[in-house]
């Protein structure tokens, strides 16, 4: 990674895909933290970094045609993402992933300047994105991807074994008196297209009412 260059993605891959799906109702003119209001500040920053690295936003933080295609051509998303991986992870793909060992990939990923847990997350994003996009990878790398995914699910289950989704509440003070409180308990990663549109439309309406 060149000094000052884009940071290699290390956001959870499922979060990246969900962030793409959130734009089905329409791409904003500018990509910034406010376009994903339901995510934490850390995840918002990671998403912006991933979009920048993959060429999905330009230097002015505006969506690129590549992002427009990923969103509008959902049926071709795997092929489109494969092209982005081959272009922006050129050095890693050149290793011949069908013969690459986990250690070899780990060493190659160090070129991007990350370390510790962030480095491991970057490897996880790359492997899951490569599998999603249909890039052929070695059996050892596939096993590493499954192990990472299983470990993540087990950790999440241990943290909240009986909670299906995060509980959130929003209270708005009405102009003619009184308040309106909306409470939701959901898992953003499992929301379907119609449900996702409803939730984000509701968030937008509440924000518009408060700022109006």
MOWO-V448631 format. One record per residue. N is the residue number from 1. RES is the residue in three letters. PSI is psi in whole degrees, 0 to 359 (none if undefined). OMEGA is omega in whole degrees, 0 to 359 (NA if undefined). NEAR is the number of other C-alpha atoms within 12 Angstrom. Layout:
# MOWO-V448631
N/RES/PSI/OMEGA/NEAR ; N/RES/PSI/OMEGA/NEAR
This chain:
# MOWO-V448631
1/UNK/129/179/19 ; 2/UNK/151/180/11 ; 3/UNK/131/179/9 ; 4/UNK/0/181/10 ; 5/UNK/175/180/15 ; 6/UNK/145/179/27 ; 7/UNK/134/180/31 ; 8/UNK/141/183/39 ; 9/UNK/137/173/40 ; 10/UNK/15/174/39 ; 11/UNK/152/175/37 ; 12/UNK/135/185/31 ; 13/UNK/322/179/34 ; 14/UNK/324/177/24 ; 15/UNK/321/178/31 ; 16/UNK/315/180/36 ; 17/UNK/318/179/32 ; 18/UNK/323/178/26 ; 19/UNK/324/175/38 ; 20/UNK/315/182/38 ; 21/UNK/330/182/33 ; 22/UNK/343/181/34 ; 23/UNK/5/181/30 ; 24/UNK/332/179/26 ; 25/UNK/350/179/21 ; 26/UNK/137/178/19 ; 27/UNK/137/175/27 ; 28/UNK/162/178/22 ; 29/UNK/332/182/17 ; 30/UNK/143/177/19 ; 31/UNK/119/175/30 ; 32/UNK/181/185/26 ; 33/UNK/332/185/23 ; 34/UNK/347/181/22 ; 35/UNK/350/176/29 ; 36/UNK/69/187/31 ; 37/UNK/339/184/23 ; 38/UNK/351/181/30 ; 39/UNK/158/177/25 ; 40/UNK/163/179/16 ; 41/UNK/323/180/16 ; 42/UNK/315/180/17 ; 43/UNK/320/178/27 ; 44/UNK/316/179/26 ; 45/UNK/321/179/25 ; 46/UNK/322/178/32 ; 47/UNK/315/179/39 ; 48/UNK/321/178/38 ; 49/UNK/318/180/30 ; 50/UNK/317/180/36 ; 51/UNK/321/181/39 ; 52/UNK/316/182/30 ; 53/UNK/320/184/31 ; 54/UNK/6/177/36 ; 55/UNK/29/181/32 ; 56/UNK/354/175/35 ; 57/UNK/147/183/28 ; 58/UNK/187/184/23 ; 59/UNK/338/177/18 ; 60/UNK/11/180/13 ; 61/UNK/25/177/22 ; 62/UNK/148/178/22 ; 63/UNK/141/177/30 ; 64/UNK/166/176/24 ; 65/UNK/329/179/18 ; 66/UNK/321/178/25 ; 67/UNK/319/179/35 ; 68/UNK/321/179/26 ; 69/UNK/318/180/25 ; 70/UNK/324/182/34 ; 71/UNK/312/187/30 ; 72/UNK/331/182/21 ; 73/UNK/63/186/20 ; 74/UNK/326/180/20 ; 75/UNK/338/180/13 ; 76/UNK/13/186/17 ; 77/UNK/321/182/25 ; 78/UNK/314/180/24 ; 79/UNK/320/180/23 ; 80/UNK/318/179/30 ; 81/UNK/325/177/37 ; 82/UNK/317/178/28 ; 83/UNK/320/179/25 ; 84/UNK/319/179/30 ; 85/UNK/315/180/34 ; 86/UNK/329/182/26 ; 87/UNK/316/189/17 ; 88/UNK/343/174/27 ; 89/UNK/39/189/34 ; 90/UNK/318/182/20 ; 91/UNK/319/181/20 ; 92/UNK/317/180/33 ; 93/UNK/327/181/27 ; 94/UNK/347/179/19 ; 95/UNK/343/190/23 ; 96/UNK/84/187/19 ; 97/UNK/345/178/30 ; 98/UNK/346/182/22 ; 99/UNK/4/184/20 ; 100/UNK/134/176/25 ; 101/UNK/158/178/22 ; 102/UNK/321/180/27 ; 103/UNK/320/179/16 ; 104/UNK/317/178/19 ; 105/UNK/319/179/34 ; 106/UNK/315/180/28 ; 107/UNK/320/180/21 ; 108/UNK/325/181/26 ; 109/UNK/339/181/35 ; 110/UNK/341/179/22 ; 111/UNK/339/182/21 ; 112/UNK/0/170/30 ; 113/UNK/11/179/23 ; 114/UNK/164/180/23 ; 115/UNK/167/175/18 ; 116/UNK/221/183/14 ; 117/UNK/325/180/12 ; 118/UNK/321/177/22 ; 119/UNK/316/180/26 ; 120/UNK/322/178/30 ; 121/UNK/325/179/27 ; 122/UNK/321/177/37 ; 123/UNK/317/180/39 ; 124/UNK/316/179/37 ; 125/UNK/313/182/35 ; 126/UNK/313/183/44 ; 127/UNK/318/179/44 ; 128/UNK/323/177/38 ; 129/UNK/320/180/39 ; 130/UNK/318/179/33 ; 131/UNK/318/178/29 ; 132/UNK/320/184/25 ; 133/UNK/355/178/26 ; 134/UNK/19/176/23 ; 135/UNK/132/178/29 ; 136/UNK/128/178/24 ; 137/UNK/162/184/31 ; 138/UNK/159/178/23 ; 139/UNK/322/181/18 ; 140/UNK/321/179/21 ; 141/UNK/323/177/31 ; 142/UNK/320/179/29 ; 143/UNK/322/179/19 ; 144/UNK/321/179/28 ; 145/UNK/316/180/30 ; 146/UNK/320/181/18 ; 147/UNK/318/180/17 ; 148/UNK/318/181/24 ; 149/UNK/318/180/22 ; 150/UNK/318/180/15 ; 151/UNK/322/179/15 ; 152/UNK/317/181/19 ; 153/UNK/321/181/15 ; 154/UNK/320/179/14 ; 155/UNK/317/180/13 ; 156/UNK/319/181/16 ; 157/UNK/322/180/15 ; 158/UNK/326/182/12 ; 159/UNK/325/182/14 ; 160/UNK/73/187/14 ; 161/UNK/336/185/12 ; 162/UNK/11/184/10 ; 163/UNK/112/183/14 ; 164/UNK/335/181/17 ; 165/UNK/165/181/20 ; 166/UNK/135/178/18 ; 167/UNK/126/181/16 ; 168/UNK/147/179/18 ; 169/UNK/143/178/16 ; 170/UNK/125/180/20 ; 171/UNK/129/180/18 ; 172/UNK/131/177/22 ; 173/UNK/122/182/17 ; 174/UNK/148/185/14 ; 175/UNK/330/181/12 ; 176/UNK/15/179/8 ; 177/UNK/152/181/8 ; 178/UNK/176/180/10 ; 179/UNK/157/175/13 ; 180/UNK/125/179/17 ; 181/UNK/128/177/14 ; 182/UNK/124/180/17 ; 183/UNK/134/179/17 ; 184/UNK/148/173/19 ; 185/UNK/107/187/16 ; 186/UNK/166/175/20 ; 187/UNK/108/184/21 ; 188/UNK/332/184/31 ; 189/UNK/344/182/25 ; 190/UNK/4/181/17 ; 191/UNK/132/175/22 ; 192/UNK/175/185/17 ; 193/UNK/310/182/21 ; 194/UNK/317/180/15 ; 195/UNK/318/180/19 ; 196/UNK/317/180/26 ; 197/UNK/318/180/20 ; 198/UNK/313/183/16 ; 199/UNK/311/183/27 ; 200/UNK/329/174/28 ; 201/UNK/319/180/20 ; 202/UNK/318/178/19 ; 203/UNK/315/180/27 ; 204/UNK/317/181/20 ; 205/UNK/319/179/16 ; 206/UNK/319/179/22 ; 207/UNK/321/178/18 ; 208/UNK/319/181/12 ; 209/UNK/317/182/16 ; 210/UNK/325/183/17 ; 211/UNK/350/183/11 ; 212/UNK/none/NA/10
